[in-house]
Amino acid sequence: MNKLSTHKRVMILNMLVEGMSMRSISRTVGVSINTVSKLLVEAGEACAEYHDQAVRDVKTTRVQCDEIWSFVYAKEKNVQGATAAPEGAGDVWTWTALDQDSKMILSYEVGDRSGATAYEFMVDLASRLRNRVHLTTDGHKAYLDAVEGAFGGDIDYAMLVKLYGDPTGHKGHERKYSPAECTGARKQPVFGEPVKEWVSTSHVERQNLSMRMGMRRFTRLTNAFSKKLENHIHMLSLYFVHYNFVRIHKTLKCTPAMAAGVSDTLHDMEWIVGLIDARAPAPKKRGPYKPRKKVNSN
């Protein structure tokens, strides 16, 4: 079986996390689109497994959470009339939890924007923390029951509720691209004793921008959106492990994982290729060579 060299696989994965589309990568590297897709699946599975095992017992102080919108195959309003829409088609929300100090992504969840998904997200986050933390989310009501169910009273939690002005000032086509103006924000304590000066979602919202810049399928107003939910999740898994363990944060001068004390090593993309190879099944042993018997043609 033909196998891509480590150099080519590193090149493809680097292009994926830098925001290139899969077809652009196939043309640039000179491989088929199926090869790029297969490598993404392998990398996504390996990275999801590594994140689940490595990001545990994290000691932190301040955590920020947010959700970012995208869609698979078609927007929710168009799924019903879409031809052969696969399972998982429609609006997809990615929930992220960011350590404010180390900038590390502690937990993520892919699903809808319901209370059930919020609860799964918060339970996963709680399982990865060593100590009581100060948590800030936006004003999405689904967080209220989810945080209480996952943490009980063992958390200092506040919401940052943003206030928006009337969007009617935008006219015509401009209104589609210009969000309503944020006129202020209200810091609302919910559980425990949150510190007013720490109530912020600025860092996790900045991370949302990094996600849109680093993953082509998050780019708005293009046809680069995900066509399958599975590939969408694989790309997220690759992106988050690369962001946490490989990419040096310019302000921190090290990776978020190193800043959080989760890792003491600066990894590279070749290391992620190693994670893929470590999961590959061992090649089967070939039996002894048996020469074919000659068949008399007469």
N, C-alpha and C positions, 0 to 999 in steps of 0.2 A: 504494500500500500504506500502510495506517495505521501510524504509528510513535509509540510513547509519547514524551512529552516528557522531557527530561533530568531535570526536577524529579521526575517520577513514578518514573523508573528509579532515581534516587538514593534516593528514599523506600523503594522495594521492597528494594533491596540493603541499606540500613541496617537494615531490619526483619529480613532474613535473618540478618545477622551479630549481631543482638541476641537471637536465639533464638526468633523468632516462627515459627509454622508457615506453610506455603505457603497453606493455605486461610484462615487468619486474615488473612494479608496481602491475599489476593484480596478478602475482604469489606471490609477496612479501606480499601484504596485504591480499590476499585470496579472491579477488572479481573478477567478470567477466570483460573481456575487454570492454564490452558494458557499464558497470557501470562506469569505468574510463572515457570512451569517453563521456558519458552523463554528468558527473561532469565537464569535461573540457568545454563542450558547455555552461553549466550553469555559470561557473566561467568566461568564456570569455565574455559572454553577460553582466554579472554584472559589470565586470571590465571596459569594453569598455564604458558603460554608466557612470560609476563613473569618469573615466578619462576625458570624454567629459565635465562633469559638474564641476569638481573640479579644473582642470588645466585651469584657466581663469584669466585674468588680472594679469599676472605674471610680476613682476618688475625684470629686469635683465639687464646686460650690454653686455656680449659677448655670442654669439650663434655660434655653429659649426654644420654643416650638412654633412651627408654622406649617401651612399646607400650600402646595403649589399645583396649579391646574395644568392639565394637558388632556389629550384624547387619543384613543386608539381606533383606527379605521375610519371613523366618522364622529362628528360631534353628536352629543346625546340627542339633540333635536332632529338629526338626520338619520339616525340608526334605523328607525322603522321603515323608511323608504329605501334604505341602502340594499344593494344587491349582494347576497351571500355574506352578510355581516358575520364575522366569527364570534365565538363566545368571548366576552370581555370587551366588546366594542362599545364605544361611547366615551363619556367624560371619565377621566381617571385623575385621582388626586394622590400626590405623594406627600406624606406627612414626615417631617424631619425634626429631630431633636439635636440641638447644637450646644456643645459646651462653650459658654461665652468666653472663657479665658484661653483655652487651648485651641478653640475653633474646630474641635473634632466633632464629626457626626457620630452621635452615640447610638441612635436608633432611627429606623425609617420603616414606613408602612405604605403599601400601595393598595388603593381601594377607592371607595366612594367617600363622600364627606359626612357620612352618617355617624350616629353615636356608637354603633357596633364597631366600626373601623377605628374610631377614636379610642375606644376601650382597649382593643387589641394593641394599638400603638402604645398606649400608656402602660399597659401591663409589661410589654417588652422593654420599654424604657426603664421601668422600676426594677426589672430583673438584672439590669446591667450596672446599676449604681451601688456603690459601697456604703454611702452615707446619706443623710438627710440633705436635701438640696433646696435652693431657692429657684422656683420655676415661674416663668412668664410665658403666657400664650396671648393670642389675640382674643377678641371678644366672641369667638364662635361658641355657641351654647353647648355644643356636643362635648366640649372639654370639661364642663362642670361635673357631670356624673362620671366621666371617664377617669379624671384625676382622683376623685374621691374613691372610686372603686378600686383603683390600682394602688394608691398610696395610703388610703385611709386618712388619718390625721397626721401622718409622719412626713409632712412637707410644708414649706412656706410658699404659698401659691398666690399669684396675682394675675389679673387680666389687664392688658392694655387695649382699651376700647377706643378705636379711632372714630372721629366724627368727620363726616363728609358734607360738603356744601351741595347746593343744587346744581346738577350737571347740565341744566337747560341752557346755560350760557354758551355751550358749544353748539354750533349750527351745522347742518348738512353732514358731509362725509367726515368732517373733523371730529365729530362726536364719537365715531366708532373707534378712534385711535387715542383719544384723550380721556383718561379716567377722571372721575369727579375729584375736585380739589379737596385735600385733607385740611380741614379748618382747625383741628385740634385733637387731643387725645386725653382720655380719662383713665387714671391708674386706679384700678378697683381691687382692693384686697379680697381674697376669697377664703383661704385656709391659712392657719398658722400665723406667723408674724413676718410677712414680706417686708423687705426694706424698700422704701419708696424710690430711692436713688438707683436701685438695681432693676426696677421694673422697666424692661425694654425688650423689643423684638428686632432691633436694628441689625444685629449681627446675623441672625437667621434669615432676615429678609435680604441681606446682601448675599448670603449663600444661595438664595433663590436665583439671583442674577447669575452667579457662577454656574449654576446648573443649566440655565438657559443658554449660556455661552458655551458650555463644555459638552452639551449633548444636542446633536443636530435635530433630534426628534422633538425637542422642546421649543424649537424656533417657531415663532408665530407667523401666520400668513404665508406658509409655504406648503409644499406637498411632501415634506420630509417627516411628517408625523408617523408614529408607529402603526404598523399594519397588524401586528399580533401583540397581545398583552404579554405573552411570555418573553418576547424579545425586548419589550419595554422594560420589564423587570430585570432581565439580564444586563441591559445597559446601565441601569441604576446601580446594580451590584458592582459592576466593574468600576463605574465612576466613583462610588463612595470609598472603595478600598484604595483606588489610586489617589483620591483626594486625602484620605487619612494617613496612608503609609508611604506614599511615593512623592507626592507633590510638596515642595518646600513652600511654606507660607512666607510671603515676603516680610511681613511684620515680625513673625516669630523667629525667622532664620532657621527653622527646622520644620519637620512635618507635624501636623496636629497630633498624631499618635505619640510622637516623641515628647511633645509639650505636655500631653496628658499623662505621661508615664506608662503608657500601654506598650510602647516599643522603645528600645534603646538603639535601634539600627535604622539607618537611612536606606530604604529599599529603592529598587528601580523596576522598570517594566519587565526586565528579564526575570526578575523574581516572581512576578505574576505569571509569566510563562511557566516557571518552575512549579507554581501551584497547580497549573493545568496538567502538566506532565505527571505530577505526583498522584493525581486522581485517575490517570489513564490505566486501563487494565494491562497486566503484564502480557507480553506476546506469548502465544501458545508454542510449546515445544513441537518441533517437527519430528515425525517418526523417521525410522531408518529408510534410506533410499531403496526402493524396489524397482529394478529395471523392468520395463514392459516386455511382455513376451511377444516375440515376432509372430505375426500372423501370416500363414502361407497364402499367397494371393492366388494360387492355382486352384 
